[in-house]
Amino acid sequence: MFVGVDGCKTGWMAIRLYEDGQWQAGVYPSIVALWQAHQDAAVILIDIPIGLPEQGARAVDAAAQAILGPRRSSIFPVPVRAAVYAADYPAAKLLHQQATGKMFSKQLWHITPKIREVDTLLRSEPAARACIREIHPEVLFTKLAGQPMRYSKKNGLGFAERMATLRRTLTVADDVVRRAYDAHQGMADLDDIVDALVAAVTARLGDFATLPETPDHDAHGLPMEMVYSRANIAEFPIRRVNHVQITLPKGAEDAGRAFYCGVLGLREIPKPEALQGRGGFWLEVGDTPVHVGTEDGFDRRSTKAHIAYEVANAAYWLEKLRQVDGVEIADSIPIPGYERFEFRDPFGNRVEIIQPTM
């Protein structure tokens, strides 16, 4: 489970992504309630300051502003710890100004209850401290896209720009946002859901780095950092071999089963309904399927034998391979729950790129 979290008007908006493509969304009234529901998460990335200065500004906030360009104003000054725990706004304003020499806005004061919630939890729960890490959505979008977003997240162009970035790493992004918004209208705004989703996507991508590269820690040992993924939309490594295929002469399925199942002891598994009329059968070796097809003769340019690579973004690989000399792109029979295409490499081998979408 990989969780992205953003503050919302009624508490905390959380989106959970799983390795198998499933997802869930929910709003929690407190950070404690959210933590109790997600203690088995691999990581929880949250848009809230973690690690509070005693005086001055955090180095992480300056580092984030430096890469955001037109979006740098989205990074607000983090109040000092004494101001976060002040009894009221006038006291917080005075304490912050004394420690930093900077103004402390009423808008910033309205965020301090959520900062206090998270700080209190992390100081009292070692397991939460190991799992919950700070992010900023604009940093994540910048790192995923390779450049800062051009438009504010509060307008239509900004929403479209961010959804286009999410769609490149999560094909069901539109469905997640639409259904989460329909289910939580009045509890969370649309941009809260988008920000929580980019955090969840980043959590699932992994390969984390931090701003700054070597973070400072506050007086209670909490890191003052922002996490992001080194992966971006131009870098989608092949994850694993999805399946392999071998062939038999047409009509030799019984003999094939006798050898592969009877002699080698492989287990036969059901084929998708869309492919059942094409002959052959499927086997399984560990967690890798072996597709046994049928054909007469052998010609590298027409054989069904191929290797399939599972990827996180089939559209990225399609565009990349179209630009490679000697590669021939071919259509594939649609299979529910997957995006896929086939190509011949420059040497005539048949290769499939496949992306689970469910």
C-alpha positions, 0 to 999 in steps of 0.5 A: 500500500502506497499512500498520498495525503493532503489536508482538506477542509474536513481533515485529511484526504488520503489516496491509497495505491496498490501494486496490482493497480487497485486504489481507494480514497478516503477522508479522515477527521484527524491524522491519528485516525489516518495513521491507524487506518494505514499502519501497514502502508509501505510509505505515507507521503504527506503535504505538511511541514515535518520538522520545525525550526526553533528560529530562522527558516528551514533550508528545505523550503529555500531548496524547494523554491529554487526549483519551482520557478513560477510556482515558488510562491506555493512554498510558504514559510514554516512557523517556528515550533513555539508559534505552532504551539502558541495559544492564539494568533497574536501570541504566535505572531509575536513568537514567530517574529521574535525568532525569525524577524519575519511576518506571520500571516493569519493564513499561516496561522490557520494551517498550524493546527494541522502542523501541530497534529502531525508533529505531535503524532511523529514525536510520540509514535516511532512507527509513524515517524519511520513511515510518514514523510513530507512532500510538496505537490508542486515539487512532485509535479516538477520532478515527474514532468521534468519542469515546473507546472506553467499554470496555477492548480486553481484554474482549468489549465493548471488542472489539465496540466497536472492531470496530463502529468499524472496520466503518464504515470497512472493511466486510471488517474482521471477515474481516480480523481473523478470518483474520489471527488464524487464520493467526497464533495463537501469534504475535499476540494478537487485540488486536494484530491489531485495533490493527494494523488501525485503524492500516492503516485510518487510513493508507488514510484519509490526511488526517493531523493530529498531536498536538500540532499543532506537534510537538517533535523529539528530539536526533536530529531525530525528531518526537515526535508521534502521527498521526491522520486528520481523517476520522471515521465521520461524514465520508465524502466522495464519492471520484469518479464510479464510472460514468454511464448513458445509454439507447437505445430497446429493440432499438437495441443494434446502432445504439448500438454503431455510433455509440458504438464505430464513430463515437466510438471508445469501447471496449466492456467486459464486463458483470457476469454478473448484468446480462447479461440486461437488454439494453444494453452497457457502454463505457469512457471513460478509467477511467470506465465508461459503461453503455448501457441500453435503455428506451422513452419518457422519464420522469424518475421511471422512467428508468434514466439515473443517476449513481453516486458511489463512496464509502468507506462505503455504510451511512453514506450510506444512513442519512444519506439516509433522513433527508433530506426528498424522498429516496426509497430504492430497492433494487438488484440485488446485484453480488458485490464491492460494496455499493450502493443507489439513491435519487431525489433531491428532484427525481426524478433517479436516483442510485446510491451504490456501495462496493467491498468486494473 
